[in-house]
Amino acid sequence: MARLSKRIVEGAAIQSSDYFLWDDAMSGFGVRIMPSGRKSYLIQYRKAGRTRRVSLGAHGKITLEQARTKAKRLFGVIADGGDPASEIEDHRRAPSVAAMCDRFLKEYVPVHCKPSTAREYQRSVDLFIKPAIGTYKLQDIERAHIAKLHHDLRDRPYQANRTLGVLSKLFNLAEVWGLRPDGSNPCRHVKKYREEKRERYLSAEERRRLLRALDNVVADGTETEHVAGAFKLLLFTGCRLGEIQTLKWDYVRDNLYLPDSKTGAKTVFLNDAARSVLDALPRIDGNPYVIAGAVEGQHVTDLQKPWRRIRAQAGLEDVRIHDLRHSFASAAVGLGMSLPLIGKLLGHTTPQTTARYAHLADDPIRAAAELVGGAMAGKG
């Protein structure tokens, strides 16, 4: 052995099999010469009775002195009880973010999430997470990666925040499964974008236009009775879309008894308008669903496309399906009902959820003030 030099490394002869030249100034540091002519720096050491090797880089891509510096650092790690070769192997075997996403969607989501949430998670994974960081090792992801992904979606703040939420759940689970250290979730301190809450409520005149349009599309055969009935039930009950879309006749008694809504099992109290809609809907033999679809035994799977056609006919282009639920709440506030009572009607589990409608209570008070003011001014 001799102290390795650039001249010695470059002058090393090519042989029919691999061989090593070791440095006499740093035990365990050397260069490997391969039959292909490739020369690669490495360290060799023993750990737990085994000989381990760690490659430092190919000659020509790093210099001898750079390799010597890396070797010195790694020998320091070994002296402190570390095992660089084992760490490299662990990193090589570590799952990628894409693999973690697949496991998350297969093992966690079906057990803990509702189908609508599962679809949202799948969409975030397929469209945003995998394309951006899917090839990275799970343990290599840092806050900067998450912040960049979130920033790249800044023109879609709602989607950016939903994707950040999915990532946070995924990395929390990685800690539970022992794939990352506790407390290492890289989503922490990535600030969500502010979301403008969109509020749209149908006026009494708009509700009449919508109901006329629903009757018209059935009369002209554009939509089925079941599709039109779904939107009427949404308007008359304040239910969520999924609750009506997947409603079964078994749940319909004097009221609706939903075994598994967004907030768990709940009762929806039926008014006469909703009962009339249910009474008029034909029951299809062999189909358990109230909103029967074209496929035998199934419910209507897409109400968004029919809604776009119906709202266009009603002149309500800016109204979303969920706005029917908001309109139900708005009408309840206008009738002087209390927020706790409205929360019960809507199936909210916390007062904070219903509080978004609090400002609507000002409208009847303002109208009453105008009436009193008019009377006091001699106008009434």
C-alpha positions in Angstrom: 0.0 0.0 0.0 1.0 3.6 -0.5 -0.6 7.0 0.0 -2.9 7.4 -3.0 -2.2 10.1 -5.4 -3.8 11.2 -8.7 -0.8 9.7 -10.6 -1.2 6.3 -8.9 -5.0 6.3 -9.5 -4.8 7.3 -13.1 -1.8 4.9 -13.8 -3.5 1.9 -12.2 -3.6 -1.0 -14.8 -6.8 -2.5 -16.0 -7.1 -6.2 -15.1 -9.5 -9.0 -15.9 -11.3 -8.6 -12.6 -11.9 -6.0 -10.0 -9.1 -5.1 -7.6 -8.5 -2.4 -4.9 -5.7 0.1 -4.1 -5.8 1.1 -0.5 -4.4 4.3 1.0 -1.8 3.9 3.7 -2.5 7.3 5.2 -6.2 6.5 5.9 -7.0 2.9 6.7 -10.1 1.7 4.9 -10.0 4.4 2.2 -9.2 3.2 -1.4 -10.1 3.0 -5.0 -11.7 0.2 -6.9 -10.5 -0.5 -10.5 -12.9 -2.4 -12.7 -12.3 -4.3 -16.0 -14.3 -1.7 -17.8 -11.7 0.9 -16.8 -14.0 2.6 -14.3 -12.3 3.7 -11.1 -14.4 4.4 -8.0 -13.4 5.7 -4.6 -14.8 3.9 -1.5 -14.4 3.2 2.2 -14.4 -0.2 3.8 -15.1 -0.9 7.5 -16.4 -3.6 9.8 -19.7 -3.3 11.7 -21.3 -6.0 13.8 -18.9 -8.6 12.5 -19.6 -7.7 8.8 -17.4 -6.0 6.3 -19.2 -3.0 4.8 -18.4 -0.8 1.8 -19.6 2.6 0.8 -19.0 4.1 -2.6 -17.8 7.7 -2.6 -18.0 8.5 -6.3 -16.2 7.8 -9.6 -12.8 9.1 -10.3 -13.2 12.0 -12.8 -16.6 13.0 -11.3 -15.0 13.7 -8.0 -11.3 14.4 -7.3 -9.1 12.3 -5.0 -9.1 15.1 -2.4 -12.9 15.3 -2.5 -13.1 11.6 -2.0 -10.6 11.8 0.9 -12.7 14.5 2.6 -15.9 12.4 2.2 -14.1 9.4 3.6 -12.9 11.3 6.6 -16.4 12.5 7.4 -17.9 9.1 7.1 -15.2 7.5 9.3 -16.2 10.1 11.9 -19.8 9.0 11.6 -18.7 5.3 12.1 -16.6 6.3 15.1 -19.8 7.8 16.7 -21.6 4.5 16.2 -23.2 5.1 12.8 -23.4 2.7 9.9 -23.4 4.6 6.6 -23.7 1.5 4.4 -26.8 0.4 6.4 -28.3 3.9 6.1 -27.7 3.8 2.3 -29.4 0.4 2.0 -32.4 1.6 4.1 -32.7 4.7 1.9 -32.6 2.5 -1.2 -35.4 0.3 0.2 -37.4 3.2 1.5 -40.8 3.8 -0.3 -41.3 6.6 -2.7 -44.1 9.2 -2.2 -46.0 7.4 -5.0 -45.8 4.1 -3.2 -46.9 5.7 0.1 -49.9 7.3 -1.8 -50.9 3.9 -3.1 -50.7 2.3 0.3 -52.6 5.3 1.8 -55.4 4.9 -0.7 -55.6 1.1 -0.4 -55.2 0.6 3.4 -56.3 3.8 5.1 -58.9 5.6 2.9 -61.4 2.7 2.4 -61.6 2.1 6.1 -61.7 5.7 7.4 -63.2 7.8 4.7 -66.5 8.1 3.0 -66.7 7.4 -0.8 -66.9 11.1 -1.7 -63.8 11.9 0.4 -62.0 8.9 -1.1 -62.7 10.3 -4.6 -61.3 13.7 -3.5 -58.2 12.1 -2.1 -57.7 10.0 -5.3 -58.0 13.1 -7.4 -55.5 15.0 -5.4 -53.0 12.1 -5.5 -53.4 11.5 -9.3 -53.5 15.1 -10.5 -51.2 17.0 -8.1 -49.2 14.9 -5.6 -47.7 12.1 -7.8 -46.8 14.4 -10.7 -45.0 16.8 -8.4 -43.2 14.7 -5.9 -44.2 11.0 -6.6 -40.7 9.9 -7.5 -39.1 11.3 -4.4 -38.2 9.0 -1.5 -40.8 9.5 1.3 -38.1 10.3 3.9 -36.4 12.9 1.6 -39.5 15.2 1.5 -38.9 18.5 3.3 -41.1 21.5 3.9 -39.7 23.3 0.9 -41.1 20.5 -1.4 -44.6 20.9 0.1 -44.5 24.7 0.1 -43.6 24.6 -3.6 -46.3 22.2 -4.5 -48.8 24.4 -2.6 -47.5 27.5 -4.2 -47.7 26.0 -7.7 -51.5 25.7 -7.1 -51.9 29.3 -5.9 -54.3 30.1 -8.8 -56.6 27.4 -7.4 -56.5 28.2 -3.7 -59.3 25.8 -2.7 -57.6 22.9 -4.5 -54.2 23.9 -3.1 -55.6 23.7 0.4 -57.4 20.5 -0.1 -54.2 18.9 -1.5 -52.2 20.2 1.4 -54.7 18.5 3.7 -54.3 15.2 2.0 -50.5 15.5 2.2 -50.7 16.3 5.9 -52.8 13.1 6.6 -50.5 11.1 4.4 -47.3 12.2 6.3 -49.0 11.8 9.7 -49.7 8.2 8.7 -46.2 7.7 7.5 -45.1 8.5 11.1 -47.7 6.0 12.5 -46.4 3.3 10.2 -42.8 4.0 11.2 -41.7 5.3 7.8 -40.7 8.8 9.1 -39.6 10.0 12.5 -42.3 11.3 14.9 -43.0 15.0 14.5 -41.4 15.2 11.0 -44.6 16.1 9.1 -43.3 18.5 6.4 -46.7 20.1 6.0 -46.4 21.8 9.4 -46.3 25.6 9.1 -47.2 25.7 5.4 -49.9 28.3 5.5 -53.2 27.7 3.7 -54.5 30.2 1.2 -57.4 32.3 2.2 -60.6 31.0 0.7 -63.4 33.3 -0.2 -66.6 31.7 1.0 -69.1 31.9 -1.8 -72.7 32.6 -0.7 -75.6 32.3 -3.2 -79.2 32.0 -2.1 -82.2 31.7 -4.3 -84.8 34.4 -3.9 -88.5 33.4 -3.8 -88.9 34.4 -7.5 -85.8 32.3 -8.4 -87.1 29.3 -6.5 -90.4 29.6 -8.6 -88.3 29.8 -11.8 -86.4 26.7 -10.8 -89.5 24.7 -10.0 -91.1 25.6 -13.3 -87.9 24.6 -15.1 -87.9 21.2 -13.3 -91.5 20.6 -14.3 -90.7 21.6 -17.9 -87.7 19.3 -18.4 -89.8 16.3 -17.3 -92.7 17.4 -19.5 -90.5 17.7 -22.6 -88.6 14.5 -21.8 -85.2 16.2 -21.4 -84.8 14.8 -17.9 -86.3 11.9 -16.0 -88.8 12.3 -13.1 -86.1 11.0 -10.8 -83.5 13.6 -11.8 -86.0 16.5 -11.4 -87.2 14.9 -8.1 -83.7 14.9 -6.8 -83.4 18.6 -7.1 -86.8 19.3 -5.6 -85.9 17.1 -2.6 -82.6 19.0 -2.2 -84.5 22.3 -2.3 -87.3 21.2 0.1 -85.1 19.3 2.6 -81.7 21.1 2.7 -80.0 17.8 2.4 -76.5 17.3 0.9 -76.3 16.0 -2.6 -74.9 12.6 -1.6 -77.7 12.1 0.9 -80.4 12.5 -1.8 -78.5 10.9 -4.6 -78.0 7.6 -2.7 -81.3 7.7 -0.8 -82.9 4.3 -0.5 -86.6 3.6 -0.2 -85.8 1.7 3.0 -84.8 5.0 4.6 -88.1 6.7 3.8 -90.8 6.4 6.5 -92.7 9.2 8.1 -89.3 11.0 7.9 -85.9 10.1 6.3 -83.7 8.0 8.4 -80.1 8.2 7.0 -77.8 5.6 8.5 -74.6 7.2 7.3 -74.5 10.9 6.4 -71.5 13.2 6.4 -72.0 13.7 10.2 -73.2 10.2 10.9 -76.7 8.8 11.3 -79.4 11.4 11.2 -83.1 12.0 10.8 -84.4 14.4 8.2 -87.9 15.7 9.0 -90.0 15.7 6.0 -92.4 18.6 5.1 -95.4 18.3 2.9 -93.6 19.5 -0.2 -90.9 16.9 0.2 -93.5 14.2 0.9 -95.4 15.1 -2.3 -92.2 14.7 -4.3 -91.5 11.3 -2.8 -95.1 10.2 -3.3 -95.0 11.1 -7.0 -91.7 9.4 -7.8 -92.2 5.9 -9.4 -90.6 3.0 -7.7 -88.6 0.7 -10.0 -88.8 -3.0 -9.3 -85.4 -4.3 -8.2 -84.0 -0.9 -7.6 -83.7 0.1 -3.9 -82.8 3.8 -4.7 -85.3 6.7 -4.7 -83.3 8.5 -7.4 -83.2 5.6 -9.8 -80.7 5.7 -12.6 -80.5 4.2 -16.1 -78.4 1.3 -15.0 -80.6 -1.5 -13.4 -80.5 -1.5 -9.7 -78.4 1.7 -9.4 -79.0 5.4 -8.5 -78.3 8.3 -10.9 -74.5 8.7 -10.8 -74.1 12.1 -12.4 -76.4 15.0 -11.4 -74.0 17.8 -12.4 -74.6 17.6 -16.2 -78.5 17.6 -15.8 -78.1 20.5 -13.3 -76.2 22.6 -15.8 -79.0 22.1 -18.3 -81.8 22.8 -15.8 -80.2 25.9 -14.3 -79.6 27.3 -17.9 -83.3 26.9 -18.6 -84.2 28.6 -15.3 -81.8 31.5 -16.0 -79.7 30.6 -12.9 -76.3 30.0 -14.5 -74.3 30.9 -11.4 -76.2 28.6 -9.0 -74.4 25.4 -7.8 -76.3 22.4 -6.5 -75.0 23.0 -3.0 -76.6 26.5 -3.1 -80.0 24.7 -2.8 -78.9 23.7 0.7 -77.9 27.3 1.4 -81.2 28.5 0.1 -83.1 26.2 2.5 -81.1 27.7 5.4 -81.7 31.2 4.1 -85.5 30.6 3.9 -85.4 29.3 7.5 -83.6 32.4 8.7 -86.1 34.6 6.8 -88.9 32.9 8.7 -87.4 33.9 12.0 -86.1 30.5 13.0 -83.1 30.4 15.5 -79.7 29.2 14.4 -79.7 26.2 16.7 -83.0 25.1 15.1 -81.6 25.6 11.6 -78.5 23.6 12.6 -80.8 20.7 13.6 -82.7 20.9 10.3 -79.4 20.8 8.3 -77.8 18.1 10.4 -74.9 20.3 11.7 -72.9 18.9 14.6 -71.4 22.1 15.8 -72.9 25.7 16.1 -69.9 27.1 14.3 -71.1 25.4 11.0 -74.5 27.1 11.2 -73.0 30.4 12.2 -72.2 31.3 8.6 -75.9 32.1 8.2 -76.1 34.4 11.2 -75.8 37.6 9.1 -79.0 36.6 7.2 -81.0 37.2 10.4 -80.4 40.9 9.8 -82.7 40.9 6.8 -86.1 40.4 8.5 -85.0 42.8 11.2 -84.1 45.4 8.7 -87.4 44.9 6.9 -89.2 45.3 10.2 -87.3 48.5 10.9 -88.4 49.9 7.5 -92.0 49.1 8.2 -91.9 50.7 11.6 -90.0 53.7 10.3 -92.6 54.1 7.5 -95.4 54.0 9.9 -93.7 56.6 12.2 -93.2 58.9 9.2 -96.9 58.6 8.3 -96.3 56.5 5.2 -98.2 53.5 6.5 
